[in-house]
């Protein structure tokens, strides 16, 4: 595992700001021009019986309740300009991304604009579950972003807090969710500046599998958080603990004023 991560750390040296200090600000100040903006993007392939209004709809519901002072916008791959027209992307403080089956449909020109907004202009980026293979995630990480295994043999996932002082962990304790697809370490990305959450999946045969769940990086001027849990056949994004950490992650990822 060490050699894999070291290799991709070297590849990603230009992508991840070396030695950048991790901010401990729990909540960003409101911008001078009005509300902060968070955009929740999805490709629209989650099953309707689990997510009637898609995964981004479920996340938007949670964020609107938790962040009343923010403008929370839902965006989808099928919208005009793939959900992120230039004027919206330009005023987005944090972009949340969920994808699974349609990574290749995202235009490279849009990915380049997202990369610039994060790296050069400080937009926050939050990547969820199978978005590890999303184009923006891979460009920002400068790595293949593969996991050691992808297996649909788990029943639950117990999430534990490994960095309790981190702002994303504020008010979040140990919790367990139904989760039927596990990703196993290692995750082939540059070393995270902070691992906020870890987890243990209980498998159908009674054994367990431990893996990292929440990763933080600073990339150029921007902050990035990847949260591993979130398989689309489980109502993960309706869970109160997940909604709390998602709101915390949005506050943390927002550019400092």
Protein Blocks (a to p, Z undefined) as FASTA:
>chain_A
ZZmmmmmmmmmmmmpcghiacdfbfbdcddfklccddddddehlacfklmmnojklmmmm
mmmmmmmmbccddddfklghhhpafklmmmpmbdcdddfklmmmpcfklmmmmmmmmmmn
opacddehjlmmpmklmmmnopgkiafbdcdfbfbdcdddfblmbmklgopacdddddfb
dcdddddddddfbdfbdcddddfkopacdddfbdcddehjbccdddfbhcfkbckllpfk
lmmmmmmmmmmmpccZZ
